[in-house]
Amino acid sequence: MSEAAASGAERSGRWPPVRVEWDDRDRHRWVGPLAAVGLVAGAALALFGLPPVDLHTPLHYAGVMTPMCGATRGIHAALLGRLGDAWRYNPLSVVLVLGAAAALLREAVGRQRGRWVNLRLTHRPTAYVAGALLLVALEAHQQAHADLLRSGAAARPPAWLLLPIALPVTAAVTLLVLSLVRRAAVREQ
């Protein structure tokens, strides 16, 4: 079979829309540092507890749960080993914690062996449809657990009051992570 026919046959498969490859080059350099920052922030949550402010959006008070509602409490619970509670608060929190741990493992193995596990989209439309369906399922889960997600934050001041402080700090952390990723990329070249 010719190379063009082989690649056409390979692209015709729609599921799974992602292919796992081993490469000599890290095609996702940002994943390891981002996972490290996320796990450090999650460890701070586990160590010091939940933030003393209300992190809800205005829609939350109208009874509309967004896909990220419960994520902070879910990550807190997941990093304390309470995966059942984490799943109830927000299934995405369990996926984020396990995904971050897997990303750090990928980073360690890649640096040790000089070969990287890379994911490549093989069929974008299928990936988009699968992502949309997962988002709809997450939103249905969040709405079904609205009573749980609306509990516990009544006495805390709204987080949007901290926006003048939070935005510059978030921007500084983002710039720091990006500079570290760039510096690592320059060293690898």
Backbone as JSON, one array per atom type, in Angstrom:
{
  "sequence": "MSEAAASGAERSGRWPPVRVEWDDRDRHRWVGPLAAVGLVAGAALALFGLPPVDLHTPLHYAGVMTPMCGATRGIHAALLGRLGDAWRYNPLSVVLVLGAAAALLREAVGRQRGRWVNLRLTHRPTAYVAGALLLVALEAHQQAHADLLRSGAAARPPAWLLLPIALPVTAAVTLLVLSLVRRAAVREQ",
  "N": [[0.86, -1.18, 0.0], [0.58, 2.23, -0.78], [2.22, 5.14, 0.67], [0.57, 7.42, 0.82], [-1.98, 6.27, 0.56], [-1.99, 4.71, 2.85], [-1.86, 6.69, 4.86], [-4.3, 7.96, 4.35], [-6.12, 5.91, 4.94], [-5.59, 5.71, 7.61], [-6.5, 8.18, 8.57], [-9.22, 7.99, 8.16], [-10.55, 6.75, 10.23], [-12.76, 7.51, 12.83], [-13.04, 7.24, 15.52], [-11.02, 6.36, 18.26], [-10.81, 9.96, 18.5], [-8.28, 10.83, 19.05], [-4.82, 10.24, 18.98], [-2.2, 8.41, 20.49], [1.2, 9.01, 20.72], [4.71, 8.21, 20.71], [7.41, 10.32, 20.87], [10.53, 11.95, 19.96], [10.51, 14.53, 20.64], [9.04, 16.94, 22.77], [5.85, 17.8, 22.35], [4.01, 19.13, 23.78], [4.87, 21.19, 25.68], [3.98, 22.95, 27.64], [2.31, 21.57, 29.32], [3.37, 20.09, 31.55], [4.53, 22.14, 33.34], [2.15, 23.62, 33.81], [0.53, 21.67, 35.03], [2.04, 21.23, 37.33], [1.84, 23.74, 38.63], [-0.93, 23.77, 39.04], [-1.26, 21.52, 40.73], [0.25, 22.34, 42.95], [-1.26, 24.55, 43.77], [-3.61, 23.15, 44.38], [-2.64, 21.52, 46.44], [-2.14, 23.48, 48.33], [-4.77, 24.19, 48.86], [-5.64, 21.78, 50.03], [-4.0, 21.72, 52.26], [-4.38, 24.2, 53.64], [-7.1, 24.6, 53.59], [-10.38, 25.56, 52.32], [-10.85, 28.6, 50.39], [-11.46, 31.76, 52.06], [-13.49, 33.2, 50.85], [-16.39, 33.75, 48.82], [-16.64, 32.05, 45.9], [-18.44, 32.06, 43.81], [-20.25, 32.64, 40.73], [-22.45, 35.28, 39.53], [-24.64, 33.96, 38.3], [-24.91, 31.67, 39.79], [-26.34, 32.38, 42.08], [-28.81, 32.67, 41.03], [-29.58, 30.14, 40.68], [-28.46, 28.73, 38.59], [-26.17, 26.43, 37.74], [-22.84, 26.43, 36.79], [-20.44, 24.75, 34.6], [-18.08, 24.75, 36.13], [-18.84, 25.01, 38.75], [-18.45, 24.01, 42.07], [-15.94, 23.0, 41.66], [-13.68, 23.9, 43.12], [-14.19, 22.97, 45.75], [-14.36, 20.3, 45.03], [-11.75, 19.68, 44.06], [-10.34, 20.15, 46.4], [-11.45, 18.09, 48.02], [-10.68, 15.85, 46.48], [-7.87, 15.92, 46.64], [-7.6, 15.39, 49.27], [-8.17, 12.79, 49.3], [-10.79, 11.98, 49.17], [-12.49, 10.87, 46.93], [-15.1, 10.21, 46.13], [-16.7, 12.26, 47.26], [-15.52, 14.38, 45.89], [-16.25, 13.77, 43.27], [-19.02, 14.09, 43.44], [-19.22, 16.85, 43.98], [-18.0, 17.99, 41.67], [-17.41, 16.33, 38.79], [-15.37, 16.97, 37.03], [-13.32, 17.88, 38.64], [-12.05, 15.61, 39.69], [-11.05, 14.52, 37.33], [-9.31, 16.59, 36.59], [-7.39, 16.55, 38.71], [-6.36, 13.9, 38.53], [-5.5, 13.99, 35.88], [-3.54, 16.01, 36.03], [-1.68, 14.75, 37.69], [-0.98, 12.63, 35.99], [0.15, 14.14, 33.92], [2.42, 15.17, 35.2], [3.79, 12.79, 35.66], [4.21, 12.03, 32.99], [5.91, 14.12, 32.27], [8.14, 13.6, 33.94], [8.96, 11.01, 33.04], [9.47, 11.61, 30.36], [11.6, 13.47, 30.57], [13.47, 11.82, 31.77], [13.88, 9.7, 29.93], [14.06, 10.89, 27.45], [12.16, 10.64, 25.52], [8.86, 11.34, 24.56], [5.44, 11.17, 25.5], [2.96, 12.01, 23.38], [-0.11, 13.55, 22.47], [-2.22, 13.46, 19.68], [-4.63, 15.02, 17.72], [-6.76, 13.27, 15.64], [-9.11, 13.45, 14.32], [-10.77, 16.19, 14.19], [-13.58, 17.16, 14.11], [-14.98, 15.01, 15.32], [-13.79, 15.01, 17.83], [-14.62, 17.53, 18.75], [-17.43, 17.17, 18.88], [-17.56, 15.07, 20.76], [-16.45, 16.42, 22.96], [-18.38, 18.45, 23.34], [-20.64, 16.89, 23.99], [-19.74, 15.76, 26.4], [-19.52, 18.09, 27.91], [-22.22, 18.86, 28.05], [-23.22, 16.69, 29.51], [-21.81, 17.1, 31.91], [-22.87, 19.58, 32.69], [-25.54, 18.83, 33.12], [-25.17, 17.09, 35.27], [-24.21, 18.94, 37.17], [-26.45, 20.64, 37.47], [-28.23, 18.79, 38.52], [-27.16, 18.46, 41.02], [-27.56, 20.84, 42.33], [-28.54, 21.71, 44.85], [-26.62, 20.72, 46.65], [-24.38, 22.11, 45.7], [-25.07, 24.72, 46.21], [-24.88, 24.98, 48.89], [-23.25, 26.02, 51.94], [-21.73, 28.48, 51.57], [-22.73, 30.88, 52.52], [-21.96, 32.86, 54.45], [-19.68, 34.05, 53.52], [-17.73, 36.64, 51.96], [-18.37, 37.87, 48.62], [-16.26, 36.77, 45.95], [-15.77, 38.43, 43.8], [-15.35, 40.91, 44.82], [-12.71, 40.9, 45.4], [-11.47, 41.21, 43.02], [-9.8, 43.41, 42.1], [-7.39, 42.73, 43.33], [-7.0, 40.03, 42.73], [-6.82, 39.79, 39.89], [-4.3, 41.1, 39.04], [-2.5, 39.42, 40.45], [-3.08, 36.9, 39.36], [-2.37, 37.43, 36.7], [0.39, 37.89, 37.04], [1.27, 35.36, 37.96], [0.61, 33.83, 35.73], [2.28, 35.0, 33.76], [4.75, 34.34, 34.9], [4.72, 31.51, 34.77], [4.56, 31.19, 31.97], [7.02, 32.37, 31.22], [8.8, 30.58, 32.41], [8.21, 28.27, 30.96], [8.99, 29.09, 28.39], [11.72, 29.52, 28.87], [12.54, 26.92, 29.46], [12.04, 25.8, 26.97], [13.89, 27.12, 25.35], [16.28, 26.2, 26.46], [16.13, 23.5, 25.72], [16.54, 23.59, 23.03]],
  "CA": [[0.0, 0.0, 0.0], [1.4, 3.43, -0.85], [2.22, 5.96, 1.87], [-0.62, 8.27, 0.78], [-3.16, 5.43, 0.84], [-1.92, 4.31, 4.26], [-2.25, 7.81, 5.72], [-5.74, 8.17, 4.15], [-6.83, 4.88, 5.7], [-5.42, 6.03, 9.02], [-7.33, 9.34, 8.89], [-10.64, 7.74, 7.98], [-11.12, 6.35, 11.51], [-13.29, 8.65, 13.55], [-12.97, 7.03, 16.97], [-10.99, 7.6, 19.03], [-10.31, 11.09, 17.71], [-6.96, 11.18, 19.56], [-3.83, 9.17, 18.84], [-1.07, 8.52, 21.4], [2.46, 8.76, 20.0], [5.99, 8.4, 21.4], [8.26, 11.15, 20.02], [11.77, 12.45, 20.53], [10.26, 15.92, 20.95], [7.86, 17.22, 23.58], [4.96, 18.68, 21.6], [3.11, 19.79, 24.74], [5.8, 21.66, 26.72], [3.28, 23.72, 28.65], [1.46, 20.72, 30.15], [4.04, 19.78, 32.81], [4.53, 23.28, 34.26], [0.78, 23.94, 34.18], [0.1, 20.65, 36.0], [2.75, 21.48, 38.59], [1.21, 24.91, 39.26], [-2.26, 23.36, 39.49], [-1.16, 20.64, 41.9], [0.71, 23.15, 44.08], [-2.43, 25.29, 44.24], [-4.5, 22.17, 45.02], [-2.02, 21.12, 47.71], [-2.39, 24.58, 49.26], [-6.17, 24.03, 49.28], [-5.73, 20.64, 50.94], [-3.28, 22.03, 53.49], [-4.91, 25.35, 54.36], [-8.55, 24.62, 53.54], [-11.04, 26.33, 51.25], [-10.66, 30.06, 50.53], [-12.47, 32.4, 52.92], [-14.38, 34.05, 50.06], [-17.38, 33.07, 48.0], [-16.12, 32.06, 44.53], [-19.53, 31.82, 42.87], [-20.64, 33.66, 39.76], [-23.82, 35.76, 39.78], [-25.62, 32.96, 37.87], [-25.06, 30.7, 40.87], [-27.39, 32.84, 42.99], [-30.08, 32.51, 40.32], [-29.85, 28.71, 40.6], [-27.84, 28.14, 37.41], [-24.84, 25.92, 38.06], [-21.96, 26.38, 35.63], [-19.61, 23.53, 34.63], [-17.01, 24.82, 37.12], [-19.38, 25.06, 40.12], [-18.03, 22.89, 42.9], [-14.59, 22.52, 41.32], [-12.75, 24.18, 44.22], [-14.45, 21.97, 46.81], [-14.05, 18.98, 44.47], [-10.29, 19.49, 44.07], [-9.99, 20.03, 47.82], [-11.81, 16.74, 48.45], [-9.86, 14.86, 45.75], [-6.5, 15.91, 47.16], [-7.66, 14.79, 50.6], [-8.45, 11.36, 49.11], [-12.24, 11.72, 49.19], [-12.84, 10.94, 45.51], [-16.56, 10.18, 46.01], [-17.17, 13.63, 47.5], [-15.02, 15.21, 44.79], [-17.08, 13.49, 42.08], [-20.33, 14.7, 43.66], [-19.11, 18.3, 43.81], [-17.76, 18.27, 40.26], [-16.61, 15.25, 38.21], [-14.19, 17.52, 36.38], [-12.25, 18.04, 39.62], [-11.31, 14.34, 39.74], [-10.33, 14.43, 36.05], [-8.2, 17.55, 36.64], [-6.34, 16.08, 39.62], [-5.71, 12.72, 37.95], [-4.81, 14.44, 34.67], [-2.33, 16.73, 36.43], [-0.72, 13.74, 38.15], [-0.5, 11.94, 34.79], [1.02, 15.07, 33.2], [3.72, 15.21, 35.89], [4.43, 11.5, 35.37], [4.66, 12.16, 31.61], [7.06, 15.03, 32.29], [9.28, 12.9, 34.55], [9.39, 9.95, 32.13], [10.03, 12.26, 29.18], [12.92, 14.01, 30.89], [14.36, 10.69, 32.08], [14.17, 8.86, 28.76], [14.25, 11.66, 26.22], [11.04, 10.33, 24.61], [7.67, 11.95, 25.14], [4.1, 10.75, 25.09], [2.24, 13.15, 22.81], [-1.45, 13.28, 21.95], [-2.47, 14.15, 18.41], [-6.01, 14.91, 17.24], [-6.83, 12.65, 14.32], [-10.36, 13.86, 13.66], [-11.27, 17.32, 14.98], [-15.04, 17.22, 14.31], [-15.39, 14.0, 16.3], [-13.33, 15.49, 19.14], [-15.5, 18.63, 19.15], [-18.73, 16.6, 19.25], [-17.37, 14.36, 22.03], [-16.28, 17.44, 23.99], [-19.68, 19.09, 23.57], [-21.49, 15.94, 24.71], [-19.23, 15.68, 27.78], [-19.89, 19.34, 28.57], [-23.67, 18.79, 28.33], [-23.37, 15.73, 30.62], [-21.31, 17.77, 33.12], [-23.86, 20.6, 33.08], [-26.7, 18.11, 33.68], [-24.74, 16.63, 36.6], [-24.14, 20.08, 38.06], [-27.81, 21.07, 37.78], [-28.85, 17.77, 39.38], [-26.59, 18.6, 42.35], [-27.61, 22.27, 42.65], [-28.7, 21.91, 46.3], [-25.31, 20.49, 47.26], [-23.46, 23.16, 45.28], [-25.48, 26.01, 46.77], [-24.72, 24.95, 50.35], [-21.96, 26.25, 52.57], [-20.95, 29.69, 51.33], [-23.58, 32.03, 52.79], [-21.35, 33.9, 55.27], [-18.43, 34.51, 52.92], [-17.89, 37.76, 51.02], [-18.2, 37.46, 47.22], [-14.89, 36.86, 45.46], [-15.6, 39.51, 42.83], [-14.85, 42.07, 45.54], [-11.25, 40.79, 45.41], [-11.0, 41.29, 41.63], [-8.63, 44.29, 41.92], [-6.2, 42.04, 43.82], [-6.85, 38.72, 42.09], [-6.4, 39.9, 38.49], [-2.85, 41.28, 38.9], [-1.79, 38.24, 40.94], [-3.25, 35.87, 38.33], [-1.54, 37.82, 35.55], [1.79, 37.68, 37.4], [1.53, 33.92, 37.98], [0.56, 33.38, 34.34], [3.51, 35.43, 33.11], [5.85, 33.55, 35.46], [4.65, 30.17, 34.18], [4.93, 31.3, 30.55], [8.47, 32.6, 31.09], [9.48, 29.32, 32.74], [8.03, 27.37, 29.82], [9.86, 29.58, 27.32], [13.11, 29.29, 29.25], [12.78, 25.49, 29.27], [12.06, 25.53, 25.53], [15.16, 27.63, 24.83], [17.32, 25.25, 26.9], [16.03, 22.25, 24.97], [17.01, 23.79, 21.65]],
  "C": [[0.9, 1.23, 0.0], [1.27, 4.23, 0.45], [0.98, 6.85, 1.93], [-1.88, 7.48, 1.1], [-3.17, 5.01, 2.3], [-2.33, 5.46, 5.17], [-3.73, 8.14, 5.55], [-6.56, 7.17, 4.91], [-6.75, 5.19, 7.19], [-6.33, 7.17, 9.44], [-8.82, 9.04, 8.81], [-11.3, 7.29, 9.28], [-11.56, 7.56, 12.3], [-13.18, 8.46, 15.07], [-11.83, 6.09, 17.29], [-10.38, 8.73, 18.23], [-8.91, 11.56, 18.14], [-6.05, 9.98, 19.4], [-2.68, 9.45, 19.82], [0.18, 8.14, 20.63], [3.64, 8.94, 20.96], [6.89, 9.17, 20.44], [9.55, 11.52, 20.75], [11.61, 13.9, 20.99], [8.98, 16.07, 21.77], [6.99, 18.23, 22.85], [3.98, 19.43, 22.51], [3.94, 20.29, 25.93], [5.11, 22.36, 27.88], [2.52, 22.84, 29.64], [2.1, 20.44, 31.52], [4.06, 20.95, 33.77], [3.12, 23.68, 34.71], [0.24, 22.95, 35.22], [0.76, 20.87, 37.35], [2.13, 22.65, 39.34], [-0.16, 24.53, 39.82], [-2.2, 22.46, 40.72], [-0.64, 21.36, 43.13], [-0.46, 23.95, 44.65], [-3.42, 24.35, 44.94], [-3.96, 21.7, 46.35], [-2.21, 22.21, 48.76], [-3.83, 24.52, 49.75], [-6.29, 22.91, 50.31], [-5.09, 20.96, 52.29], [-3.96, 23.12, 54.31], [-6.43, 25.43, 54.37], [-9.07, 25.49, 52.41], [-10.84, 27.82, 51.46], [-11.79, 30.68, 51.35], [-13.4, 33.35, 52.17], [-15.31, 33.17, 49.24], [-16.95, 33.18, 46.54], [-17.2, 31.9, 43.46], [-19.76, 32.99, 41.91], [-22.05, 34.14, 40.08], [-24.89, 34.75, 39.35], [-25.91, 31.93, 38.97], [-26.22, 31.08, 41.8], [-28.77, 32.78, 42.35], [-30.43, 31.03, 40.16], [-29.27, 28.02, 39.38], [-26.43, 27.72, 37.77], [-24.01, 25.83, 36.78], [-21.12, 25.1, 35.7], [-18.5, 23.57, 35.68], [-17.53, 24.92, 38.56], [-18.94, 23.81, 40.88], [-16.62, 22.41, 42.63], [-13.6, 22.76, 42.45], [-12.94, 23.17, 45.34], [-14.13, 20.57, 46.32], [-12.56, 18.7, 44.47], [-9.79, 19.36, 45.5], [-10.26, 18.61, 48.32], [-10.93, 15.69, 47.77], [-8.45, 14.77, 46.31], [-6.45, 15.45, 48.62], [-8.03, 13.3, 50.52], [-9.92, 11.01, 49.12], [-12.78, 11.85, 47.77], [-14.36, 10.91, 45.29], [-17.17, 11.56, 46.22], [-16.76, 14.54, 46.36], [-15.89, 15.02, 43.55], [-18.45, 14.13, 42.23], [-20.28, 16.22, 43.48], [-18.92, 18.68, 42.35], [-16.88, 17.16, 39.69], [-15.34, 15.75, 37.54], [-13.03, 17.68, 37.36], [-11.41, 16.76, 39.73], [-10.46, 14.18, 38.48], [-9.13, 15.37, 36.06], [-7.06, 17.07, 37.53], [-5.61, 14.88, 39.04], [-4.95, 13.08, 36.68], [-3.53, 15.19, 34.99], [-1.26, 15.76, 36.92], [-0.13, 12.98, 36.96], [0.44, 12.84, 33.99], [2.38, 15.17, 33.86], [4.48, 13.91, 35.68], [4.98, 11.52, 33.95], [5.91, 13.02, 31.53], [8.3, 14.32, 32.84], [9.84, 11.82, 33.63], [10.05, 10.55, 30.89], [11.42, 12.82, 29.44], [13.93, 12.9, 31.16], [14.8, 9.96, 30.82], [14.42, 9.62, 27.47], [13.22, 11.35, 25.15], [9.76, 10.75, 25.32], [6.4, 11.3, 24.62], [3.38, 12.01, 24.63], [0.88, 12.68, 22.31], [-1.64, 14.09, 20.68], [-3.93, 13.92, 18.03], [-5.99, 14.32, 15.84], [-8.09, 13.04, 13.57], [-11.02, 14.94, 14.52], [-12.78, 17.35, 15.16], [-15.53, 16.21, 15.36], [-14.98, 14.44, 17.7], [-14.22, 16.62, 19.65], [-16.87, 18.12, 19.6], [-18.63, 15.88, 20.59], [-17.22, 15.35, 23.18], [-17.59, 18.13, 24.34], [-20.62, 18.18, 24.35], [-21.04, 15.79, 26.16], [-19.59, 16.93, 28.56], [-21.37, 19.37, 28.93], [-23.91, 17.83, 29.51], [-22.91, 16.35, 31.93], [-22.32, 18.8, 33.6], [-25.11, 19.94, 33.68], [-26.37, 17.61, 35.09], [-24.75, 17.79, 37.58], [-25.54, 20.58, 38.43], [-28.52, 20.08, 38.7], [-28.34, 17.88, 40.82], [-26.6, 20.06, 42.82], [-27.74, 22.51, 44.15], [-27.38, 21.73, 47.03], [-24.36, 21.65, 46.94], [-23.82, 24.53, 45.84], [-25.28, 26.07, 48.27], [-23.32, 25.42, 50.75], [-21.25, 27.56, 52.37], [-21.7, 30.97, 51.71], [-22.87, 33.17, 53.52], [-20.08, 34.49, 54.66], [-18.67, 35.7, 51.99], [-17.68, 37.28, 49.58], [-16.77, 37.7, 46.74], [-14.7, 38.01, 44.48], [-15.17, 40.8, 43.5], [-13.31, 42.09, 45.56], [-10.65, 40.91, 44.02], [-9.8, 42.23, 41.45], [-7.33, 43.66, 42.41], [-5.94, 40.78, 43.01], [-6.35, 38.82, 40.65], [-4.91, 40.14, 38.34], [-2.05, 40.07, 39.38], [-1.89, 37.11, 39.92], [-2.4, 36.18, 37.11], [-0.07, 37.58, 35.84], [2.15, 36.2, 37.39], [1.54, 33.38, 36.55], [1.83, 33.76, 33.6], [4.72, 34.65, 33.61], [5.88, 32.15, 34.84], [5.06, 30.21, 32.71], [6.43, 31.54, 30.37], [9.26, 31.35, 31.43], [9.37, 28.32, 31.6], [8.93, 27.79, 28.68], [11.33, 29.3, 27.62], [13.46, 27.8, 29.08], [12.85, 25.14, 27.79], [13.38, 25.99, 24.91], [16.3, 26.7, 25.23], [17.31, 23.97, 26.11], [16.55, 22.38, 23.55], [18.47, 23.87, 21.67]]
}
